[in-house]
């Protein structure tokens, strides 16, 4: 499934912003900066920036304000992919149809590239002049992103995933893992956009937060299905990697057909939380539809 023209334009916008905020490959140390740019540019669905922009669209926020939050959260996502692919973690050789960072460069450079991207995300939110928000709003953005990235969010979910590898776990345990590993950062996309305006009610914020929770889990369910049904060329990463690593997935616990139904149910649930919004939230609806129907 392809993105509509508006979301494709946001995708291209995110790419341009990333290109602008990443250090040039000619700046010292060039090898490290080249690795950062290699991993961050020229690939990826950019779902997280799309969620930032689409949430802003629903709330009537100028996208110029959203460029830096969108870039910061995608930079965190890229850092997580670099580290996830390392031999000590998921040990993958392919990402976005090209060699993973530690294969294209080396393990030490990949670790440092991930570390540097993580630091860059907070620096952008704290200092970039395009983010025309008061200091307290910048601090809140940093808080949302760092909590979602750390031990109570993405990194914690990855730790749970590693601890569960090779074990039989229940569906609630699997859901808890993915709420942290994948869902926390997706939820942060929506919450960060909400922080970029004062013209938002508690009802709207709660509805958007619940939408993000449902979408985040649907994203992971669909990933688990694609790991079985797709192929390496389409995915841009090694197909069957989860099965080979004996990882717990939704198809392995509840079966492939129930996993498909769960993704559909989560999409329906996400859409219901947008009922209080008008057509300005259509791109949020389209993102949810894209997530459960995508082929990669």
C-alpha positions in Angstrom: 0.0 0.0 0.0 1.4 3.4 -1.0 1.0 6.7 0.8 -1.4 9.4 -0.5 0.1 12.6 -2.0 -0.1 14.6 1.1 1.7 12.0 3.3 4.2 11.4 0.6 5.0 15.2 0.6 5.5 15.0 4.4 7.8 12.1 3.9 9.9 14.1 1.5 9.8 17.1 3.9 11.1 14.9 6.7 14.0 13.7 4.5 15.0 17.3 3.7 14.9 18.3 7.3 17.0 15.3 8.3 19.5 16.2 5.6 19.7 19.7 6.9 20.1 19.0 10.7 22.6 16.1 10.4 26.3 17.0 10.5 27.8 17.1 7.0 30.1 14.2 6.1 32.9 16.7 5.6 32.9 17.9 9.2 35.4 16.3 11.6 35.2 13.4 12.4 34.0 12.7 8.9 33.9 8.9 9.2 31.4 9.1 12.1 29.3 11.7 10.4 29.2 9.7 7.2 27.9 6.7 9.2 25.2 8.8 10.8 24.0 10.1 7.4 24.3 6.7 5.8 21.8 5.2 8.4 19.5 8.2 8.6 19.0 9.3 5.0 17.7 7.7 1.8 15.3 5.1 3.1 12.6 4.3 5.6 8.9 4.8 5.7 9.2 7.8 8.0 6.1 6.7 9.9 7.1 8.6 13.0 7.6 12.0 11.3 4.3 11.4 9.4 2.5 10.9 12.7 4.0 14.2 14.0 2.9 16.1 10.9 -0.5 14.5 10.7 -1.3 15.2 14.4 -0.3 18.8 13.8 -2.6 18.9 10.8 -5.5 17.7 12.9 -4.7 20.4 15.5 -4.1 23.2 13.0 -0.4 23.6 13.8 2.0 25.2 11.3 4.3 22.4 10.0 7.3 24.7 10.3 7.0 24.3 14.1 6.9 20.5 13.7 10.0 20.0 11.6 12.4 19.7 14.5 10.3 17.4 16.7 9.7 15.2 13.6 13.4 15.1 12.9 14.3 14.5 16.5 12.0 11.5 16.9 13.1 9.9 13.6 16.8 10.4 14.6 16.0 8.4 17.8 14.4 5.7 15.7 17.4 5.5 13.5 19.7 5.2 16.4 17.6 2.4 17.8 17.8 0.5 14.5 21.6 0.9 14.3 22.0 -0.6 17.8 19.3 -3.3 17.3 21.1 -4.6 14.2 24.4 -5.1 16.1 25.7 -8.6 16.7 25.0 -8.3 20.4 21.4 -7.5 19.8 19.4 -8.8 16.8 22.5 -9.4 14.6 21.1 -8.3 11.2 23.1 -7.6 8.1 20.4 -5.8 6.0 18.4 -2.7 6.8 16.4 -0.6 4.3 17.8 -2.7 1.4 21.4 -1.9 2.2 24.0 -3.3 4.6 23.4 -2.3 8.2 25.6 0.4 9.7 28.1 -2.0 11.4 28.5 -3.9 8.1 29.0 -0.8 5.9 31.4 0.7 8.5 32.4 -1.3 11.6 30.9 -2.2 15.0 32.6 0.6 16.9 31.5 3.2 14.4 28.0 1.9 14.4 27.8 2.2 18.2 29.2 5.7 18.1 26.8 6.7 15.3 23.9 5.5 17.4 25.2 7.4 20.5 25.7 10.5 18.5 22.3 10.4 16.9 20.7 10.0 20.4 22.6 13.1 21.6 21.7 15.1 18.5 18.0 14.6 19.0 18.0 16.3 22.4 20.3 19.1 21.2 17.9 19.9 18.3 14.9 20.2 20.7 16.9 22.3 23.1 18.6 24.7 20.7 17.4 24.7 17.1 16.2 28.2 16.2 13.4 27.0 13.9 11.6 25.5 16.9 9.8 28.7 18.0 8.5 27.6 21.4 9.1 28.8 24.9 11.8 27.1 27.0 9.2 25.1 29.1 7.7 23.6 25.9 11.2 22.6 24.7 11.8 20.9 28.0 8.6 19.1 27.9 9.4 17.8 24.3 12.8 16.6 25.6 11.0 14.9 28.5 8.5 13.1 26.3 11.2 11.9 23.9 13.8 10.8 26.5 11.2 8.9 28.6 9.9 7.1 25.5 13.4 6.2 24.4 14.8 5.0 27.7 14.3 2.1 30.2 10.6 3.0 30.7 10.1 2.9 26.9 11.9 1.7 23.9 15.2 0.5 25.5 13.2 -1.2 28.2 11.1 -3.0 25.7 14.2 -4.1 23.9 15.6 -5.5 27.2 12.3 -7.4 27.8 12.5 -8.7 24.2 16.1 -10.1 24.7 15.1 -11.6 28.1 12.1 -13.4 26.5 14.0 -14.8 23.5 13.5 -18.5 23.3 10.8 -18.5 26.0 7.1 -19.3 25.9 5.3 -16.1 27.0 1.6 -15.1 27.1 -0.1 -12.6 24.9 -0.4 -10.0 27.7 3.4 -10.3 28.2 4.0 -9.9 24.5 1.7 -6.8 24.4 3.5 -5.3 27.4 6.8 -5.7 25.6 5.7 -4.1 22.4 3.9 -1.2 24.2 7.4 -0.3 25.4 9.6 -1.4 22.5 7.6 0.0 19.6 4.6 1.7 21.0 6.3 4.2 23.4 8.1 6.0 20.5 5.0 6.1 18.3 2.9 7.5 21.2 5.6 10.1 21.7 5.2 11.3 18.1 1.6 12.3 18.8 2.3 13.7 22.3 5.1 15.9 21.0 2.9 17.4 18.3 0.3 18.1 21.0 3.0 19.9 23.0 3.5 22.3 20.1 0.2 24.1 20.6 -1.8 25.6 23.5 -5.0 25.3 21.5 -5.9 21.8 22.5 -8.4 20.4 25.0 -7.8 17.5 27.4 -10.4 15.5 25.5 -8.5 15.9 22.2 -5.1 15.1 23.8 -6.5 11.9 25.4 -8.2 10.8 22.2 -5.0 11.3 20.2 -3.0 9.5 22.9 -5.3 6.5 22.7 -5.2 6.6 18.9 -1.4 6.4 19.2 -1.4 3.5 21.6 -3.7 1.5 19.2 -1.6 2.4 16.1 1.7 1.6 17.9 0.5 -2.0 18.7 -1.0 -2.4 15.2 2.4 -1.5 13.7 4.1 -4.3 15.6 1.4 -6.9 14.9 1.8 -6.1 11.2 5.6 -6.3 11.5 5.2 -9.8 13.0 2.9 -10.9 10.1 5.3 -9.5 7.4 8.2 -11.3 9.0 6.4 -14.5 7.9 4.5 -13.5 4.8 6.8 -11.1 3.0 10.3 -11.5 1.4 13.7 -9.9 2.1 13.7 -7.7 -1.0 10.2 -6.2 -0.2 10.9 -5.8 3.5 14.4 -4.3 3.0 15.6 -6.4 5.9 16.0 -10.1 6.5 12.7 -12.0 6.2 12.2 -14.6 8.9 14.7 -13.1 11.3 12.3 -13.3 14.2 11.6 -17.0 13.6 15.3 -17.8 13.2 16.1 -16.0 16.5 13.2 -17.9 18.2 11.5 -14.6 19.2 8.0 -14.4 20.5 5.6 -12.9 17.9 1.8 -12.5 17.6 1.6 -15.2 14.9 3.6 -17.6 17.1 1.4 -17.0 20.1 -2.1 -16.5 18.7 -1.7 -17.8 15.1 -1.5 -15.9 11.8 -5.2 -15.5 11.2 -5.9 -14.1 14.7 -2.9 -11.8 14.3 -4.4 -10.4 11.1 -7.7 -9.9 12.9 -6.0 -8.2 15.8 -4.3 -5.7 13.4 -7.7 -4.9 11.9 -9.3 -4.5 15.3 -6.6 -2.2 16.4 -7.0 -0.1 13.3 -10.7 0.1 13.9 -10.1 1.1 17.5 -7.6 3.8 16.5 -10.1 5.2 14.0 -12.8 5.4 16.7 -10.6 7.7 18.8 -10.6 10.2 16.0 -14.4 10.5 15.8 -14.2 13.8 17.8 -12.0 15.3 15.0 -13.2 16.5 11.6 -11.6 15.9 8.2 -8.4 17.5 9.4 -7.6 14.2 11.0 -8.0 12.2 7.8 -4.2 11.8 7.4 -4.1 10.2 10.9 -6.8 7.8 9.7 -4.8 7.2 6.5 -1.6 6.4 8.5 -3.5 3.8 10.5 -4.8 2.3 7.3 -1.3 2.3 5.8 0.2 0.6 8.9 -2.1 -2.4 8.8 -2.0 -2.8 5.1 1.6 -2.1 4.2 3.8 -4.7 2.5 7.1 -3.6 4.2 
